[in-house]
């Protein structure tokens, strides 16, 4: 696909998904993830640098666990602890976890990022709106299936009153656009 058509398609998809409502840092990492997948224009230099301490990496294991492999310092402060080796799946109730797994499957299949809008809750009932962006990482198979994540707070951290986040509840999912399998053709039969 020519660069002009690729950029136009990317803009159309972003309008359809309502991406203009995502946090600017989420949009920057979304553009970066799409560029890595070859599905978007390269991001501006330094466009996602400010998110480094809000990044994490999860590994998706065959038994359904999602151990966190890296966890940025801003997240340590927000969650009240370093969650390396913690199971990311334990933050979700079963119905939300099933939907989160579907989002991760869609990201893995498309090779592109997807976004979940969530509310993060403390044990005391305080809540914080946030976005979680996940994009597949291309790593050696020995390291497993890994995904780069961004936890982007939408403001209101003081409302958590220093309490640790215990639960993540899904609000909406924004998966990457599905792609037709390679080598298949659509056949229409008019009888």
SULVENSUL-V969058 format. One record per backbone hydrogen bond with DSSP energy under -1.0 kcal/mol. CO is the residue of the C=O (numbers start at 1). NH is the residue of the N-H. If there is no record, write none. Layout:
CO/NH + CO/NH
This chain:
2/6 + 3/7 + 4/8 + 5/9 + 6/10 + 7/11 + 8/12 + 9/13 + 10/14 + 11/15 + 12/16 + 13/17 + 14/19 + 18/21 + 19/22 + 23/27 + 24/28 + 25/29 + 26/30 + 27/31 + 28/32 + 29/33 + 30/34 + 31/35 + 32/36 + 33/37 + 34/39 + 35/38 + 44/47 + 48/51 + 49/52 + 51/54 + 52/55 + 53/74 + 53/75 + 54/151 + 55/72 + 56/149 + 57/69 + 57/70 + 58/147 + 61/64 + 65/61 + 66/88 + 67/59 + 68/85 + 70/57 + 72/76 + 73/77 + 74/78 + 75/79 + 76/80 + 83/86 + 86/68 + 87/90 + 88/91 + 89/92 + 91/168 + 93/97 + 94/98 + 95/99 + 96/100 + 97/101 + 98/102 + 99/103 + 100/104 + 101/105 + 102/106 + 103/107 + 104/108 + 105/109 + 106/110 + 107/111 + 114/134 + 115/174 + 116/132 + 117/171 + 117/172 + 118/130 + 119/169 + 120/128 + 121/166 + 121/167 + 122/125 + 126/122 + 128/120 + 129/154 + 130/118 + 131/152 + 132/116 + 133/150 + 134/114 + 135/148 + 137/139 + 140/143 + 141/144 + 145/60 + 146/137 + 147/58 + 148/135 + 149/56 + 150/133 + 152/131 + 156/159 + 157/160 + 158/161 + 160/163 + 167/121 + 169/119 + 172/117 + 174/115 + 181/184
